[in-house]
Amino acid sequence: QVQLVESGGGSVQSGGSLRLSCVLSASGRPFSNYAMGWFRQAPGKERKFVAAINWSGKSSHYSDSVRGRFTISRDNAKNTVYLQMNGLEPEDTAVYYCAAADRPVLIVARGEYEYWGQGTQVTVSS
């Protein structure tokens, strides 16, 4: 059973930075087989797409709200995907979830991800 564990969340002031990490484990397949993505969910709102990356890390996609401020990357040797978040704003406050799909392509749609982490809280104060 695939497990995803996020870390790196916390509280920062507006304009600050955080780096989220997500480690995939308990899979019999190479990490490079998986498309990876980040989503976030604010209180009372639906979970929304933030960023996605394909198996090699050479292709990525971002939501309009984070493009230019956030960067997704992956280290296949460490079974880890990262989300570098710069220029954080109060509107970025949410629980951030890592997701994986057992396909090496770039995936944006929430419903196409098969595995989810437990989430990590990011709080940005003004």
N, C-alpha and C positions, 0 to 999 in steps of 0.2 A: 504494500500500500504506500503510495507516494505521500510524503509529508513535506510541508512547507513551513518554515519558521522564520518570521520577520523579526528584525531588531532595528534599533536606531531612532525610534521615535522619541519625542520629548516636547518640551515647551521652549519656544524662542520668541524673541521680539520681532516685530515687523522689519523686514529687510535682512533677517538672519538666514542661516543655512543649516540644513540637516542632511545626513546621508543615511538612507534606509538600505538594509541588506536583507536578502531572503535566501536561505539555504534549502535546497531540495535534497531529500534523503529517502531511503527505503525504496528505491526504484531499481529494478534489474536492468534498466536501459541507461545508456549514457545521457548525461545532462544535455548534451548537444542535440538530442532527439526532441527536446521540448521547446515549444514557443513559450515565452514568458511575458507577463504583463503586470502592471500595477493599476489598481483601482482605488477609489476612495469613497467613503460614505460619511456625509455630515449628518448630524442629528435630525431626524425627521425627514430625511431625503433618501432617494434611491442611490444605490451604488453606481458610480460612474467611472468610465474609462479615464485613465491618466496617461499611460504610456505603454508601449509594447515593443518587443525586440525579437528578431528572428534567431535561428539557431546559431548563426555565426557572429552575430552582433553587428553585422555590416548594414542591416536594415532596421530602422526604427520608425515609430510614429507616435505623435503626441496629440493630446487634446489642445484645442485652441487656447484654453485658459492657462496652460502651463508651458506652451512652446516658447523656447528662448530662455526659460528660467530653470527648467528641470532637464536632467539628462539621465537616460536609462543606459545601462551597460551590463555586461555579463562577463564572468570568468569561468569558462567551462572546466578548467582544471580544478576549480574550487566549488563547483556545483552551486554557484552563487550569482544572483542578479542584484544589481544596485539601482537606487534611484537617488541621484544627487539633486537636492532641491536648494536653489539659490533665490534670493529676492523674495523670500516668503512673505505672504500677506495674510491678514486675518481670514480672508475667504478660503485659504488653503487648509484651515482647521478641519480635521476629519480623522476618521480611522482609515488607515491605509492598508490595503490588502494586496498580497502577492498572489498571482495565479499562474497556473501551468497547464499546458495542453500538450498531449502526446503527438505533436506534429511539429516539424521543424520550420514551419512557415511563419509569417507575421500575422498575428491574430488581434483584431480590435474588438470584436463582439464579445460581450460578457458571457453570453450563453454558450460560446464555443470552448470556454475553459472548463477543464474537468476537475482541477484540484485547486484548493484555496488554503491560504494560511489563516491564522487566527486573528490577524490584524494587529497594527501598532498605532497608537494614538499620536497624532501630531497636533499641537496647539500653538497658534500664533497670536500673540497679543499686540495690540496697537500701541 
